[in-house]
């Protein structure tokens, strides 16, 4: 039976196309110009596009039949012909893609060349990327689209919260930006995707909670975790800085603690109150470590994360929805309540911009209410009218 040089590709027509005794035969589609197929002696059918590129006859394989349906092959052929018209060689594009790094390889390079050497929060990069993006590790960088990133951002927002979704979006964007800096020529798929609006958290220990909280901290059996929590309350320092506190950073005569490297990239000096000095003095008397809060079980040599102790404290105190970071906010809040100015609060907490401190101006309405009461009383007094009438 003679094999036709061209015919209308249909599922039935391709199935009934006779296979050659040896080698292969090729045929053209009469519906999508440029789409062809070849059939081998073993019956394998493969779609391809045949076009001239810069004077050369070039074949670009699309896929095998029947895994790829005829209509899929036609759509793909149309796309390839469009690329060729735009001056793109699809085969060269495939070669580059095969040579291109996977997302997992980029992550390893990002951690090695940038995150670990330059970021204090590199452990969060390592943990969160492995947790949320490991499904992408085998995909080539250019195979991850903006739509992929948008869907992931939305899913994490639904399942894990908006804050977590935004942090992952930031990490994807940062990794692709570094890839471009290191020579990759693709498009960052995270660009232009808007982050979810985040409500700033303003939780702090309320006046009625403080006695129970302090009592529960005092009752904590893990003395290192207990002292960490007390120092958190008394200094308002960030958790990462407190955990890594070293004796060499304490100025005993000046009653201060100099944090050499903070979140904002600058050194910060924290004044130490009498109670804080008592805790440090007692710890130093029994210390043989460089760390103020050492831990024999930690890789770093210092206390890693006292989450379990904090949960025990909250359970004893009967308090919910209070995070360790809220302790830091608690000090700033009571500074505001007792009349401290925003610049003073910002200085004590190591804020680089006043915007970071503005939350403390709205945490407690008592001073605002007292001021309004005094102002309205003065207005009524001036008018000669009793404000109770």
C-alpha positions in Angstrom: 0.0 0.0 0.0 1.4 3.4 -1.0 2.0 5.9 1.8 0.4 9.3 1.0 2.8 12.3 1.1 0.1 14.4 2.8 -3.3 14.0 4.3 -5.7 15.5 6.9 -4.3 14.3 10.2 -7.0 12.5 12.2 -6.7 9.8 14.8 -8.2 7.2 12.6 -6.1 8.2 9.6 -2.8 8.0 11.5 -3.7 4.6 13.1 -4.4 3.2 9.6 -1.3 4.7 8.1 0.9 1.8 6.9 4.3 1.4 8.5 7.3 1.0 6.2 9.2 -2.3 6.0 12.3 -0.6 7.2 13.4 3.0 8.2 10.6 5.5 8.3 8.1 7.5 6.2 7.1 11.1 6.7 3.8 12.8 5.8 2.5 16.4 5.9 -0.7 17.7 7.4 -3.0 19.4 5.0 -4.8 21.4 7.7 -1.9 22.9 9.6 0.8 23.8 7.1 4.3 23.0 8.4 3.1 20.1 10.7 4.4 16.7 9.7 4.8 13.3 11.2 7.0 10.3 10.6 6.2 6.6 11.2 8.8 4.0 11.8 8.9 0.3 10.9 8.0 -0.5 14.5 4.8 1.7 14.2 6.1 4.7 16.3 4.5 8.0 15.2 6.2 11.3 16.0 4.9 14.8 15.2 7.4 17.5 14.0 7.6 20.9 12.4 9.7 21.3 9.3 10.8 24.9 8.4 13.7 26.7 6.9 15.7 28.7 9.4 18.4 31.0 8.1 18.6 28.9 4.9 18.7 25.6 6.8 16.1 22.9 6.7 15.3 22.4 10.4 13.1 19.8 12.0 11.7 20.4 15.5 10.2 17.4 17.2 6.9 18.1 19.0 5.8 14.8 20.6 4.6 11.3 20.0 1.2 10.1 18.9 -1.1 9.1 20.6 0.3 10.5 23.8 0.0 13.9 22.0 -3.4 14.3 20.3 -3.6 15.7 16.8 -5.1 19.0 18.0 -2.4 19.4 20.6 0.2 18.9 17.9 -1.5 21.5 15.6 -1.5 24.1 18.4 2.1 23.4 19.3 3.1 23.6 15.6 1.4 27.0 15.3 3.3 28.3 18.3 6.6 27.0 17.0 6.0 28.6 13.6 5.3 31.9 15.4 8.7 31.6 17.2 10.5 30.9 14.0 8.9 33.9 12.3 10.2 36.0 15.3 13.7 34.7 14.7 13.8 32.1 17.4 15.2 28.7 16.7 13.1 26.2 18.7 15.9 23.6 18.7 18.4 26.1 20.1 15.8 27.1 22.7 15.5 23.4 23.7 19.3 23.1 24.0 19.5 26.1 26.3 16.6 24.7 28.4 18.5 21.4 28.8 21.6 23.4 29.9 19.6 25.7 32.2 19.7 25.3 36.0 16.8 23.8 37.8 15.1 25.7 40.6 16.7 23.3 43.1 20.1 24.1 41.7 19.4 27.8 41.9 18.3 27.4 45.5 21.6 25.7 46.4 23.6 28.4 44.7 21.5 31.1 46.4 22.1 29.6 49.8 25.9 29.1 49.2 26.7 32.4 47.5 24.3 34.8 49.1 21.9 33.7 51.9 24.4 32.0 54.3 27.2 34.5 53.9 25.1 37.7 54.0 21.8 37.1 55.8 21.2 36.6 59.5 17.9 35.0 58.6 19.4 32.4 56.2 18.0 29.6 58.3 14.5 30.8 57.5 15.3 30.8 53.8 16.5 27.2 54.1 13.5 26.0 56.1 10.7 27.9 54.2 12.0 27.1 50.7 12.3 23.4 51.4 8.9 23.5 53.0 6.9 25.3 50.3 8.9 25.1 47.1 10.4 21.6 47.0 8.0 20.5 44.3 9.7 23.0 42.0 13.3 21.7 42.6 13.4 19.6 39.4 11.8 22.2 37.1 14.0 24.4 34.9 14.0 28.1 35.8 12.2 29.2 32.7 9.5 26.5 33.1 8.1 28.3 36.2 5.7 30.9 35.0 4.1 34.0 36.6 0.8 32.0 36.7 2.6 29.3 38.7 3.8 31.8 41.2 0.4 33.5 41.5 -1.4 30.2 42.2 1.2 29.3 44.8 0.9 32.7 46.5 -2.8 32.4 46.6 -2.7 28.8 48.0 -0.3 29.6 50.7 -2.3 32.7 51.6 -5.4 30.5 52.1 -3.7 27.6 53.9 -0.9 29.2 55.8 -1.8 32.9 56.1 -1.1 36.1 54.1 2.2 36.8 56.0 3.7 33.5 55.1 2.5 33.8 51.5 4.2 37.2 51.1 7.5 36.0 52.6 7.6 33.1 50.1 6.8 35.5 47.2 9.7 37.7 48.4 12.1 34.7 48.5 11.1 33.6 44.9 11.6 37.1 43.6 15.0 37.4 45.4 16.2 34.1 44.1 15.3 34.9 40.5 16.9 38.4 40.8 20.1 36.7 41.9 19.9 34.3 39.0 19.8 37.2 36.6 22.7 38.9 38.3 24.7 35.6 37.9 24.0 35.5 34.1 20.6 33.8 33.6 18.7 35.7 30.9 15.1 34.7 31.6 12.2 36.7 33.1 11.6 36.8 36.9 8.1 35.2 37.2 7.5 36.9 40.6 7.8 40.4 39.2 4.6 42.4 39.3 2.7 40.1 41.6 1.1 42.1 44.4 1.6 41.0 48.0 -1.4 40.5 50.2 -2.2 43.4 52.5 -0.9 42.7 56.0 -2.4 44.0 59.1 0.3 45.2 61.5 0.2 43.2 64.8 -0.4 45.3 67.9 -0.7 42.6 70.6 1.1 43.1 73.8 0.7 41.9 77.4 -2.3 43.7 78.9 -2.2 45.1 82.5 -4.4 42.3 83.8 -2.1 39.7 82.2 1.2 41.0 83.5 1.0 39.5 87.0 0.1 36.1 85.7 2.8 36.3 83.0 5.5 37.3 85.4 4.5 34.6 87.9 4.5 31.9 85.2 8.0 33.0 83.9 9.3 32.8 87.5 8.0 29.3 87.8 9.7 28.0 84.6 12.0 25.1 85.5 14.3 25.6 82.5 16.5 28.3 84.0 18.1 29.3 80.7 14.7 29.7 79.0 13.4 31.5 82.1 16.3 34.0 82.0 15.8 34.4 78.2 12.2 35.4 78.8 13.0 37.8 81.6 15.7 39.5 79.5 13.2 39.7 76.6 10.8 41.5 78.9 13.5 43.8 80.4 15.4 44.8 77.2 12.8 44.5 74.4 15.5 43.0 72.2 14.8 40.8 69.2 14.8 37.1 69.9 17.7 36.3 67.5 19.9 38.9 69.2 19.1 37.7 72.7 19.7 34.1 71.8 23.1 34.9 70.4 24.1 37.3 73.3 27.8 37.0 74.3 29.6 38.0 77.4 32.0 40.1 75.4 29.1 42.4 74.4 28.2 43.4 78.0 29.6 46.6 79.3 29.5 46.0 83.1 30.7 49.5 84.0 28.4 51.3 81.5 25.5 48.9 82.3 24.7 48.3 78.7 24.7 45.6 76.0 26.1 46.4 72.6 24.5 44.3 69.8 27.1 44.4 67.0 24.7 43.4 64.2 20.9 43.9 64.2 18.1 43.4 61.7 18.6 46.9 60.3 22.3 46.2 59.7 23.6 48.6 62.4 25.0 48.1 65.8 22.6 48.9 68.7 23.3 49.6 72.4 20.7 48.5 74.9 20.7 50.1 78.4 20.4 47.4 81.1 18.1 48.0 84.0 18.9 46.9 87.6 16.8 43.7 87.2 18.6 42.8 83.9 22.0 43.3 85.6 21.0 41.0 88.4 20.1 38.2 86.0 23.3 38.7 84.0 25.5 38.8 87.1 24.0 35.6 88.5 24.5 33.8 85.1 28.1 35.0 84.7 29.0 33.6 88.2 28.3 30.1 87.0 29.2 30.4 83.3 32.1 28.8 81.4 30.7 29.6 77.9 31.1 32.6 75.6 27.3 32.6 75.3 25.0 34.2 78.0 22.4 31.6 77.2 24.4 28.4 76.3 22.9 25.1 75.2 24.8 21.8 75.0 22.3 20.3 72.6 22.3 23.2 70.1 24.5 23.3 67.0 25.2 26.9 67.6 26.2 26.4 71.2 23.5 28.8 72.5 19.8 28.4 73.2 18.1 27.8 69.8 14.3 28.5 70.3 12.5 28.3 73.6 9.1 27.6 72.1 8.3 24.7 74.4 9.1 26.8 77.5 7.0 29.7 76.2 4.0 27.3 75.7 4.4 26.1 79.3 4.5 29.7 80.5 1.4 30.7 78.6 -0.5 27.6 79.8 0.4 28.4 83.4 -0.6 32.0 83.0 -3.8 31.2 81.2 -2.9 33.5 78.3 -3.5 32.9 74.6 -2.5 34.6 71.4 0.7 36.1 72.8 3.9 35.4 70.9 7.5 35.8 72.0 7.9 38.8 69.7 4.9 40.4 71.5 7.2 40.6 74.6 9.3 43.1 72.6 6.2 45.1 71.8 5.1 45.0 75.4 8.1 47.1 76.6 7.5 49.7 73.9 3.8 49.7 74.7 4.4 50.5 78.4 6.9 53.1 77.4 4.2 54.8 75.4 1.7 54.4 78.2 4.0 56.0 80.7 4.6 59.0 78.4 7.7 58.2 76.5 8.1 59.9 73.1 8.2 57.9 69.9 11.9 58.8 69.3 12.8 57.5 72.7 10.8 54.2 72.2 12.5 53.8 68.8 15.9 54.4 70.2 15.4 51.8 73.0 14.1 49.2 70.5 16.7 49.8 67.8 14.2 51.0 65.2 15.9 52.6 62.1 12.8 54.5 61.0 10.0 56.2 62.9 7.5 54.2 60.9 8.4 51.1 62.8 7.7 52.9 66.0 4.4 54.4 65.1 2.4 51.3 66.1 3.1 52.2 69.8 1.2 55.5 69.4 -2.1 53.6 69.0 -1.6 50.6 71.2 -3.2 52.1 74.3 -6.0 54.7 74.2 -5.8 55.7 77.9 -3.3 58.5 77.4 -5.3 59.7 74.3 -8.6 59.5 76.2 -7.1 61.4 79.2 -5.9 64.1 76.9 -9.3 64.4 75.2 -11.1 64.5 78.6 -8.8 67.3 79.7 -9.2 69.2 76.4 -13.0 69.0 76.4 -13.1 70.0 80.1 -11.1 73.1 79.3 -13.3 73.9 76.4 -16.5 73.7 78.6 -14.8 75.6 81.4 -13.9 78.4 78.9 -17.4 78.5 77.6 -18.9 78.7 81.1 -21.0 75.6 80.3 -21.2 72.5 82.4 -20.3 69.5 80.2 -22.7 67.4 82.1 -25.7 69.4 81.1 
